[in-house]
Amino acid sequence: MPKQVRAEVTRASILRGAAEVFDRYGYAATTLSDVIAQSGVTKGALYFHFSSKEDLAKAVVEEQHMLSVQPSRDWLQHEGQGLESIIRLSIGLATQLLDDVVVRAGIRLTLEQGTFGVLQADPYREWVGVIEQLMDRAVEEGDVRTNIDTAALARFVVGAFTGVQLLSEVFTGRDDLLRRVQDMWEILLPSLVTPRKLPHFRRIASLAESNG
């Protein structure tokens, strides 16, 4: 195996192992020894790629952000309905949280980031920006009421999802996350869309529970 490829494989193994440990214990309780043991690499290999636990945590957050935000960028290029895209994005992120340890760890570290001395707003800022653009599209399409402040609504949707997934983790270990995402939309949709279009978007939101 070429040296560069081997280095990339080692780095990926470290990131995966770190994600598993951060997801299990959180930032404060995780040690680099835990990461080394979980990753199956040497101490030298870890320090070759990452200078500290903080550096490693930032890398996990960056990897998670890439995995989670790319679908939203794809939806922006998609010709589909704006509001439907937002609902499907929320279901997709919830599914990632259930299925992908890197996403779980990255989300946890983002919520804990004050613990390691960094307050990084970019992950939230990009999500808010994407949702706002899709909400603007939904208004233009006549699916969302025209008197709604889409910037404020985007911040609210991102905040609501963040709270929903956090409470789901605390109460059930995220076993009910997809159902809670559906509940979130059941509460939000009547204030966003006209009564005539409400059944359609409720059907889209119900896909969350069927995915579970």
Residue pairs with C-beta under 8 A, 6 or more apart in sequence:
1 9
7 48
7 49
10 41
10 45
10 49
11 49
13 39
13 40
13 41
14 35
14 39
14 41
14 45
14 46
14 49
14 50
14 56
15 56
15 59
15 60
15 63
15 102
16 39
16 101
16 102
17 35
17 36
17 38
17 39
17 40
17 41
18 30
18 35
18 38
18 39
18 56
18 57
18 59
18 60
18 105
19 60
19 63
19 64
19 101
19 102
19 104
19 105
19 106
20 38
20 101
20 105
21 30
21 34
21 35
21 38
22 30
22 57
22 60
22 105
22 108
22 109
23 101
23 104
23 105
23 108
25 34
26 108
26 112
26 115
27 53
27 57
27 108
27 109
27 112
27 115
27 116
28 112
28 115
30 53
31 53
32 43
32 46
32 53
32 56
35 46
35 53
35 56
36 42
36 43
36 46
39 46
46 56
50 56
50 59
53 116
54 116
54 117
54 118
57 109
57 113
57 116
58 118
58 120
60 102
60 105
60 106
60 109
61 106
61 109
61 110
61 113
61 120
61 123
63 102
63 106
64 102
64 103
64 105
64 106
64 107
64 109
64 110
65 106
65 122
65 123
65 126
67 96
67 100
67 102
67 103
67 106
68 93
68 96
68 103
68 106
69 123
69 126
69 127
69 130
71 89
71 92
72 89
72 126
72 127
72 130
73 130
75 85
75 88
75 89
75 130
75 134
76 130
76 133
76 134
78 85
81 137
81 138
81 141
81 143
82 134
82 135
82 136
82 137
82 138
82 139
82 140
82 141
82 143
82 144
83 134
83 135
83 138
83 141
83 143
83 144
83 192
83 193
83 201
84 201
84 204
85 134
85 137
86 131
86 134
86 135
86 138
86 157
87 185
87 201
87 204
87 205
87 207
88 204
88 207
89 130
89 131
89 134
90 157
90 161
90 181
90 184
90 185
90 208
91 178
91 181
91 207
91 208
91 211
93 103
93 161
94 165
94 177
94 178
94 181
94 208
95 178
95 211
96 103
97 103
97 104
97 107
97 165
97 174
97 177
98 174
98 177
98 178
107 165
109 116
110 120
110 123
110 124
111 162
111 166
113 119
113 120
124 158
127 158
128 151
128 154
128 155
128 158
129 154
131 153
131 154
131 157
131 158
132 150
132 151
132 153
132 154
135 144
135 148
135 150
135 153
135 154
136 150
138 144
139 145
139 146
139 148
139 150
143 193
143 197
143 201
144 150
144 192
144 193
145 192
145 193
145 194
148 192
153 192
157 188
160 184
160 188
161 181
161 184
164 177
164 180
164 181
164 183
164 184
165 174
165 177
165 180
167 180
168 174
168 175
168 176
168 177
168 180
169 177
177 212
178 208
178 209
178 211
178 212
179 208
179 209
179 212
181 205
181 208
182 205
182 206
182 208
182 209
185 201
185 202
185 205
185 208
186 202
186 205
189 198
189 201
189 202
189 205
190 198
193 201
